[in-house]
Amino acid sequence: MKSQGKKKQWTWFIVERIKFLKHCFLFAKQQQGKLNVLPFAMQFFQGKLKSVYRYNALMLLSVCLLANVVAQDVVMSQFYSAPLYLNPAMSGIAYGPRFTVNYRNQWPGMGSGFNGGYTTYMGAFDMHIDKIRSGIGLLVVADQMMNNIFGNYYVTLSFAPQIKFNRNVAMKIGASGTFIHRRLKWNELQFSDMINPYSGFFDANGNPNATGEPTPSRLSLNRGDLSAGFVIFTRKLYFGFAVNNFIMNKENFSDAVEARTPMRFTAHFGGSFPLKTKYSYKRNIYLSPNVLIANQGRNLQVNAGLLAGIEMIYFGAQFRYVINNPESFIMIVGVKKGKFRVGYSYDFPVSKLVNKTGGAHELTFTFNIAGDDNSLENKNNRGYLACPTILNF
């Protein structure tokens, strides 16, 4: 999720890169008739600049067209598979101990490899403790951009007491504290004054040319933050609400500008409903509708979709709508068997960036030692009571 500070910093970076294109082509055209070597330089630049221009165009489009989306935290397509990131109150809701791993590569067309584009890595652990009737959780997040030129790193501890109203209804209230480290690899940025019309950004020895751009006063930041939320759940339904970024930390590396992370408000609800058919006595078949509404600053995003499960296989679709901008159609498929679950989703862009960004890939893995147990009624202690399947994801 990309904040207002990131948007300003990357806008400035894009402008510098666009200057490079203009400067290079004008110089080559002016000198083409004077030196015989320059036609070859023109061919060199025309070949090299195709990929550079495409890179900068995507960056420029991402700021101009998605300014209201980029200036926010990342939102997972399989949000129910990243429970501690979604809402601290989800800590321990699947009883556990539970381990989850998430990977998201958004817009891989902007980079290359596993770290191309905007990539997010998550690892989490949570469990319910009967003696204190509460859940605990640990979440580690690495959020990186442009092959790790810019990165956010989070370590979060969460605590979620549970209030059980009766055998069928419970509420968990959660709070979390987060340590945040941000850093920028300044030496890997490229500016227009670094361009040599004959060799590009590098000299004959392959070393980057010098730039006159002043280095920011700091290249890394360390901050703390707080979040809170609640979730109410029954055998078939759940509803949750969370508030993140209470402190609204400063994000700017330079004192010339000031950018803060806006608070994020998230509502999520859904359920799991078994289907009773003539085949249901042989197979476990269910439907699970899920909706997420996220608001951060001026940005409003809605994810809505439906999952269907047949025995160990589940599949479904979602649609992501960002205010005034239908953003993507999401296909989801996965396998859930006993203590293990693996899921994959792909975001098909439906905006003007279709065929240019590469969409978004997302992988999730869950290992829950308790299997299908949940904190509302653990079968080892009180006898098994079914809850929405989605809560055990």
C-alpha positions in Angstrom: 0.0 0.0 0.0 1.5 2.9 -1.1 1.3 6.2 0.8 1.0 9.9 -0.1 4.7 10.3 0.7 5.6 7.5 -1.8 3.4 9.1 -4.4 5.2 12.5 -4.1 8.6 10.9 -4.2 7.9 8.7 -7.1 6.2 11.5 -9.1 9.4 13.5 -8.7 11.4 10.4 -9.8 9.2 9.9 -12.9 9.6 13.6 -14.0 13.4 13.2 -13.9 13.2 10.0 -16.0 10.9 11.7 -18.6 13.4 14.5 -18.9 16.0 11.9 -19.9 14.0 10.8 -22.9 13.5 14.4 -24.2 17.1 15.3 -23.6 18.5 12.2 -25.3 16.4 12.4 -28.5 16.9 16.2 -29.0 20.7 15.9 -28.6 21.0 13.0 -31.0 18.9 14.7 -33.6 20.9 17.9 -33.4 24.2 16.1 -33.7 23.2 13.4 -36.2 24.6 15.3 -39.3 27.8 16.3 -37.6 29.4 13.0 -36.6 29.2 9.7 -38.4 29.1 7.8 -35.1 25.8 9.4 -34.1 23.5 7.4 -36.5 24.8 4.3 -34.6 24.2 6.1 -31.3 20.7 6.9 -32.5 20.1 3.2 -33.3 21.5 2.3 -29.9 19.2 4.7 -28.0 16.2 3.8 -30.1 16.6 0.2 -29.1 17.4 0.9 -25.5 14.9 3.6 -24.9 11.9 1.5 -26.0 12.1 -0.4 -22.7 13.0 2.7 -20.7 10.2 4.7 -22.2 7.8 1.9 -21.5 9.0 1.7 -17.9 8.6 5.5 -17.4 5.2 5.5 -19.1 3.9 2.9 -16.7 5.3 4.8 -13.8 3.6 8.0 -15.0 0.3 6.3 -15.7 0.4 4.7 -12.2 0.6 8.1 -10.6 -1.7 10.0 -12.9 -4.4 7.3 -13.3 -4.1 5.6 -9.9 -3.2 8.5 -7.6 -6.1 7.6 -5.4 -5.1 3.9 -5.3 -1.3 4.1 -5.0 -1.6 6.4 -1.9 -2.7 3.6 0.3 -1.6 0.4 2.0 -1.7 -2.8 0.0 -5.0 -4.6 -0.1 -4.7 -8.3 -0.6 -7.1 -10.0 -3.1 -7.3 -13.0 -0.8 -7.8 -10.8 2.2 -9.3 -13.6 4.3 -6.0 -15.5 3.9 -4.1 -12.7 5.6 -6.2 -12.4 8.8 -3.7 -10.6 11.1 -3.0 -8.0 8.4 -6.7 -7.5 7.8 -7.7 -7.1 11.4 -5.8 -7.6 14.7 -9.0 -9.0 16.2 -8.6 -12.1 13.9 -5.7 -13.2 16.1 -6.4 -16.7 17.4 -9.8 -17.0 15.7 -8.9 -20.2 14.0 -7.6 -21.6 17.4 -4.3 -22.7 16.0 -1.4 -22.6 16.4 -1.7 -21.3 12.8 1.0 -20.3 10.4 0.3 -18.2 7.3 2.5 -17.1 4.4 1.4 -14.6 1.7 3.1 -13.3 -1.5 1.7 -10.7 -3.8 3.3 -9.3 -7.0 1.3 -6.3 -8.3 2.1 -5.0 -11.7 4.9 -7.4 -12.5 5.2 -5.8 -16.0 7.0 -2.8 -14.3 9.9 -5.0 -13.2 11.3 -8.4 -13.6 11.4 -11.5 -11.4 9.8 -12.2 -8.1 10.6 -8.6 -6.9 9.3 -6.8 -10.0 6.6 -4.2 -9.7 5.1 -3.8 -6.2 5.8 -7.0 -4.2 4.5 -7.9 -0.7 5.7 -10.7 1.5 3.9 -11.7 4.7 4.5 -14.3 7.4 2.3 -14.7 10.4 1.7 -16.8 13.5 -1.4 -16.8 15.7 -3.2 -18.9 18.3 -6.0 -18.9 20.9 -5.1 -19.4 24.6 -8.0 -20.9 26.6 -6.6 -19.9 30.0 -6.8 -16.2 29.2 -9.6 -16.5 26.6 -7.6 -14.5 24.1 -5.7 -14.8 20.9 -2.1 -13.6 20.2 -0.4 -13.0 16.9 2.9 -12.0 15.3 3.0 -10.5 11.7 6.0 -9.7 9.6 5.6 -7.8 6.3 8.0 -6.7 3.6 6.5 -4.3 1.1 8.8 -3.5 -1.8 8.8 -1.5 -5.0 10.8 -1.6 -8.2 13.0 -4.5 -7.5 13.5 -3.4 -3.9 14.6 0.2 -4.6 12.1 1.3 -2.0 10.9 -0.8 0.9 8.7 -0.9 3.9 9.2 -3.5 6.7 6.8 -4.1 9.5 6.8 -6.3 12.7 3.5 -6.4 14.5 2.4 -8.0 17.8 -1.4 -8.4 18.3 -3.6 -9.4 21.2 -7.3 -10.2 20.9 -9.5 -11.1 24.0 -12.7 -13.0 23.2 -16.2 -12.3 24.6 -18.5 -15.3 24.2 -22.2 -14.3 24.3 -23.5 -17.9 24.0 -22.7 -21.2 22.3 -23.4 -19.6 18.9 -22.1 -16.0 19.0 -18.8 -14.5 20.1 -16.8 -11.2 19.6 -13.1 -10.7 19.6 -11.6 -7.2 20.2 -8.1 -6.8 19.0 -5.2 -4.3 19.3 -1.7 -4.3 17.8 1.5 -2.4 17.9 3.8 -2.2 14.9 7.5 -1.3 14.4 8.1 0.2 10.9 11.3 0.5 9.0 11.4 2.3 5.6 14.4 2.7 3.4 15.4 4.1 0.0 18.3 2.9 -2.2 19.3 6.3 -3.4 22.3 5.1 -5.4 20.1 3.0 -7.7 18.0 5.9 -8.8 18.7 7.5 -12.2 18.3 11.2 -13.1 18.4 13.2 -16.3 21.7 14.9 -15.6 23.4 11.4 -15.4 22.8 10.8 -19.2 25.7 10.6 -21.6 24.3 10.6 -25.1 26.8 8.0 -26.2 26.8 5.6 -23.3 23.6 6.4 -21.4 23.6 6.3 -17.6 26.9 4.6 -17.3 30.5 5.3 -18.3 32.8 3.2 -20.5 33.7 1.1 -17.5 30.1 0.4 -16.5 30.0 2.7 -13.6 27.0 5.0 -13.1 27.5 8.6 -14.0 27.5 11.3 -11.3 24.4 13.3 -10.5 24.0 16.8 -9.2 20.8 15.9 -7.3 21.2 16.4 -3.5 21.0 13.3 -1.4 18.0 13.4 1.0 18.8 14.2 4.6 17.9 10.6 5.5 17.6 7.4 3.5 15.8 5.3 6.2 13.1 5.9 8.8 12.0 4.0 11.9 8.5 4.5 13.3 5.9 2.9 15.5 2.2 2.6 15.0 -1.0 1.2 16.5 -4.1 -0.6 15.2 -7.4 -1.9 16.6 -10.5 -3.7 15.5 -13.2 -6.2 16.4 -14.9 -9.1 14.7 -18.3 -10.7 15.6 -18.9 -14.3 14.3 -21.4 -17.1 14.5 -21.6 -20.6 13.0 -22.2 -19.2 9.5 -21.6 -15.4 9.5 -18.9 -12.9 10.5 -18.5 -9.1 10.5 -15.4 -7.2 11.3 -14.1 -3.6 11.4 -10.5 -2.3 11.9 -8.6 1.0 12.1 -4.9 1.0 11.2 -2.3 3.8 11.3 -3.6 5.5 14.4 -0.4 7.6 14.7 -0.3 8.7 11.0 3.5 8.8 10.9 5.6 11.0 8.7 7.0 9.3 5.6 9.2 11.9 3.9 12.9 11.4 3.6 13.5 15.1 3.0 12.5 18.0 5.2 11.4 19.9 2.1 8.1 18.1 2.0 5.9 16.5 4.6 3.8 13.4 4.0 1.9 11.3 6.5 0.3 7.9 6.3 -3.5 8.4 6.6 -5.5 6.1 8.8 -7.1 3.1 7.1 -10.6 2.0 7.9 -11.6 -1.5 6.9 -14.9 -3.3 7.1 -15.2 -7.0 6.1 -18.0 -9.4 6.3 -19.2 -12.7 4.8 -20.0 -16.2 5.7 -20.1 -19.9 4.7 -23.3 -21.7 3.8 -23.4 -25.5 3.1 -25.5 -26.5 0.2 -28.1 -29.2 0.8 -28.5 -31.2 -2.4 -29.0 -34.9 -3.2 -25.2 -35.1 -3.4 -24.5 -33.3 -0.2 -24.6 -36.5 1.9 -21.6 -37.7 -0.1 -19.7 -34.4 -0.5 -19.0 -31.3 1.4 -20.3 -28.4 -0.8 -20.6 -24.8 0.4 -20.7 -21.2 -0.8 -18.8 -18.4 0.8 -19.6 -14.7 -0.1 -17.1 -12.2 1.2 -16.9 -8.4 1.0 -14.2 -5.9 2.0 -14.5 -2.1 2.1 -11.3 -0.2 2.7 -11.0 3.6 3.0 -7.7 5.5 3.4 -7.6 9.2 3.0 -9.6 10.0 -0.1 -9.3 6.5 -1.4 -12.3 4.0 -1.3 -12.0 0.4 -2.5 -14.5 -2.4 -2.5 -13.7 -6.1 -3.1 -16.7 -8.4 -3.4 -16.8 -12.0 -4.5 -18.0 -15.5 -4.0 -16.2 -18.7 -3.3 -17.5 -22.2 -3.9 -16.1 -25.3 -2.2 -16.4 -28.9 -3.2 -14.6 -31.2 -0.8 -11.0 -30.1 -0.8 -11.2 -27.8 -3.8 -12.4 -24.2 -3.7 -12.7 -21.6 -6.4 -14.4 -18.3 -7.1 -14.2 -14.8 -8.4 -14.1 -11.2 -7.0 -14.4 -7.8 -8.5 -12.3 -4.9 -7.2 -13.8 -1.4 -7.6 -11.9 1.7 -6.7 -14.0 4.9 -6.5 -14.6 6.1 -10.1 -12.4 3.3 -11.5 -13.4 -0.3 -12.0 -10.0 -1.8 -11.3 -9.8 -5.6 -11.7 -11.6 -8.9 -12.0 -10.0 -11.6 -9.7 -10.0 -15.3 -10.2 -9.3 -17.5 -7.2 -8.5 -21.2 -6.9 -7.2 -23.3 -4.0 -7.0 -26.6 -2.1 -7.9 -27.0 1.6 -7.2 -30.4 3.1 -7.2 -30.9 6.9 -4.5 -28.7 8.4 -3.2 -27.3 5.1 -4.5 -24.8 2.6 -2.9 -23.3 -0.6 -4.5 -20.6 -2.7 -3.7 -18.7 -5.9 -5.4 -15.7 -7.4 -4.8 -13.5 -10.4 -6.0 -9.9 -10.9 -7.1 -9.2 -14.5 -7.0 -5.4 -15.0 -10.1 -3.9 -16.5 -8.9 -0.3 -16.3 -6.9 1.6 -19.0 -3.8 -0.2 -17.8 -4.9 -3.6 -19.2 -2.1 -5.4 -21.1 0.5 -3.0 -19.7 0.9 -3.8 -16.0 0.7 -7.6 -16.0 -2.1 -7.7 -13.4 -1.3 -9.1 -10.0 -0.3 -12.6 -8.8 -1.0 -13.7 -5.2 -0.1 -16.9 -3.4 -1.2 -18.0 0.1 -0.3 -20.9 2.3 -1.8 -21.8 5.7 -0.9 -24.5 8.2 -3.3 -24.8 11.1 -2.3 -27.4 13.7 -5.9 -27.4 15.0 -7.3 -28.3 11.6 -10.9 -27.1 11.4 -11.2 -26.0 15.1 -12.0 -22.4 16.0 -11.9 -20.3 19.1 -15.7 -20.1 19.4 -15.8 -23.8 20.3 -12.7 -26.0 20.3 -13.7 -29.7 19.9 -10.8 -30.8 22.2 -12.3 -28.9 25.1 -16.0 -28.3 24.6 -17.3 -30.4 21.7 -17.1 -29.3 18.1 -19.3 -26.5 16.8 -19.0 -25.4 13.2 -18.1 -21.8 12.3 -17.7 -20.1 8.9 -15.2 -22.0 6.9 -13.6 -18.7 5.8 -12.5 -18.0 9.4 -10.2 -21.1 9.3 -8.5 -19.9 6.1 
